[in-house]
Amino acid sequence: MNNPDIEIVEIVQKDVPLLRTISITTFKQTFDLQNSESNMDLYLSNNLNTEQLLEELNTPSSKFYFAYSKKELAGYLKINFPAKTTVSKYLNLLEVERIYILQDFQRQSIGNYLLDFSIQTVQKNKLKGIWLGVWEHNSKAISFYKKIGFVQTGSHIFKLGDDEQTDIIMELTV
């Protein structure tokens, strides 16, 4: 997919304040209405604080990218390369841990563009495909992934504050 209006830029340490802002904004836009304020606050403060994001950014097997549409920040992507300690089932798969698009930029193919970028990353690194977790109640995202060719292969627990939620594991063979 080639679109001159969309640019993907790797996130570096100086970008962490902007990463934190877009991470919180997109997470709230996606999940605020379906979750309690206390669970949202707990998750955001524990998982999307500056120190945590810096730690994730400095993990050699993880990469973050901003997506810009016509020079405006539109979303971001976090991918994880298979690590030696990864569960063997995912040894040859790239994890798309986070892919979020700001509401004002949704339905403009930016999510498709980020997934295409992820597929190219899989191919460059000679991996077999992609796996990701998506909340079982996020029907919009599940539908999006299915349309691209992802299939459900399992589930795992995602802890949002003190609420244990079920994420559907989906995989795409490349």
Secondary structure, DSSP 8 states (H G I E B T S, - for coil): ---TTEEEEE--GGGHHHHHHHHHHHHHHHHGGGS-HHHHHHHHHHHSSHHHHHHHHT-TTEEEEEEEETTEEEEEEEEE---TTS-GGGTTEEEEEEEEE-GGGTTSSHHHHHHHHHHHHHHHTT--EEEEEEETT-HHHHHHHHHHT-EEEEEEEEEETTEEEEEEEEEEE-
